[in-house]
Amino acid sequence: IEKVESVAFGVPIHPISAKKNEGLHILRQYLDAGKTVVLLGSSGVGKSTIINSLLGLERQSVHSVRETDSHGRHTTSDRELIILPNGGMIIDNPGMRELQLWIDGEDLGENFKDIEDLASRCRFRDCMHQGEPDCAIQDALGEDSLESKRFQSYLKLKKELRYLATRKDQKARLAEKEKGKKLSQWSKQMKKYK
């Protein structure tokens, strides 16, 4: 748990085991009437088993853990919204390989406030944190007051946000270009009928 908390920085971490009936009471606190929770994780980790435990019945199909390697088996093949007895809702998902960001730079700063605070103490406002003099980030990394893994995660997310922004801009430009082409074609056709 400590290892996860060290990279989750401020996000509540709750160990849950449907098999041992541990931590389900904590998960239920997030499932108030009208609230929706989605379970994400690799295939076979027990998402459907957790849902069955919350419902108190075997609603979702599950397979037993493989004896050869103690891993679960992929069972869920589509997403499903399940309404719980208290009116809360939970989404069962098949295993996912990738999640895309739905945050902006401001949200990134909120989740990495420690890094943003350090960066504000750098000598240069446009510090890249890669060898510039008086870089507070590099100092913190050197003193082990900032974990390298956490900083690498921050850089990775920042890079992904830039990429997504570029893709969004490209899509908008292409859509505008396509709209212009259609308008031009329509205009040419209208001239033919004059």
N, C-alpha and C positions, 0 to 999 in steps of 0.2 A: 504494500500500500504506500509506504514512504517513497518508493521509487516512482510511482505514478504521480503522487502528490508533488514531487519535486519538479515535474515538468508540466503539471496541470495548473500551477500557480493560481490559487484562489478559487478554483472550480471544485465543488464538493465531490469527493470520491467515496463511493459506498460499495463495499464488497457484497455481492449477492450470490446466494446458492439456492436454487429451487430444490435441488436434490436434498440438501441439508436443512431446508426451510430457514435459511439465515438471510437477514437483510431485506426480506420482502416487505416488512412493515415500513421501512424507510422509503422504498420505492412507492408504496401506496400513498405516502404523503405528497407525492408529485402528481397523483392521479385524481385531483378534485373534479367534481362535476364540471363539464364544459372544457376541461383541459385535455390536450392531446400530447401523448408521449410516443416517441418512436424508439424501438430497440434496434441498435446498429451493432454489427459485429460480424466476424468471419462465419462461414458456414459451419454448422454443427457445434456451436459454443453453448447452446441452450436457450436461445431467445424464445422459442415456442414453448419450451418447458416452463420458463418463467411465467409466460402468459397463462398456461394451464394452471399453474399454482395460484396466480392472482384470481382466476375465475373459480377455482375450487372444483374444476372438472376437466376431463380430457377432451378439449375442443379441438386443439391444434394437433396435427399429426406429428409424431416424434419417433425417432429411431433410437435404439439403445447405443451406448458407446461401444466402439470397436474394442474387442479384447486385445487385439494385436498391438495397438499403439495408444490406447486410451483416449482416442479422439472421437468427437461426435460425428454424426453423418449428416450430410446435407439432405434436408427434407422439404422445407418451405420453398415453393417455386414462384409464388407471386405475393404481392403486397396485399394486406387486408386490414381494414379498419375494424376494430373490435370494440364494442361498447360494453364497458364494465358495469356491474350491478349498481355502483354508486353514481353512474352518469359520466365518469371519466372515460377517455378513449385511449386506446393503445394501438399502434400500428406494428403488425408483424411483417418483417422484411426478410427476403432471402439474404444470404451472405452478400456482402458488398466488397468489391475490390478497390473502389475509389469513391471519395467524396469530394465535391467541389466546394470552393469557398462561396459563401453568400454574405460576406462582410466587406466593409470598405476600410480604408486606411484608419479611420477614426476608431472603428471597432478593434482593429489590430492594436492600436495604441492602448486601448482599455485593457486588453488581455495581456499586454506586455508592458504594463506601466513601469515596472522596474527598469526595463531597457530604455524606454522613452525618457525616463527621468535621468538615467545615466547619460544618454546621448545629448540631453540638453546641457550637460556640464562639459561637453567637449569644447576645445578651444575654437574650432571652426564649425560654423552652422551647417556646412555641407560635408561634414566629416564622413568618410566612408568606413571608418573604423578598421582601416587596414594599414596601419603604420604611420599615420599622421601624428605629429607631436601633440602632446597633451590630450590624448584620446581617453576619455573616461571609461569607455567600453573596454578598450584594451587593458587599461589599468585594472579594472574589475576582474577581467578574465585572468590576468596575471596573479591577482591576489586570491583567486578562487572564490570571490564573493558573487560572481556570476558564473553559472555553469555553462560550459562551452556548448553542450547539447541544446540548452535552452536558447542560446544566442543563435545557433545554427537553425533551429526551428523558426525563430523570428525572421531570419534572413530568407529562409525558404518560403515562408508565407508571404513575405513582402514581395519576393520575386514573382510568386504565383499571382498576387494581386495585380502587379504591373502587366503580366502576360494576359490576364483576363480582361483588363481595361483595354489593352491593345486589340484583343480579339473583338471586344464589343464595338470599339471604334471602327474596325475593319468591316464588321457586319453592317453597321449603320451606313458607312460609305458605299458598300456594295448595294444595299437596299435602295439608297438614294440614286445611285447610278442606274439601277434597273428601272426605277420609277421614271427617271429622265428618258430612258430609251423608249419606254412604253408611251410616254407623252409625245415624244418625237414621232413615233410610228403613227399614233392616232392623228397627230397634226398633219402628217403627209397624206393620210387617207382622207381627211377632211378637205384638203386642197384639191384632191382628185374629183370630188363631188361638186366643186364650185363651178 
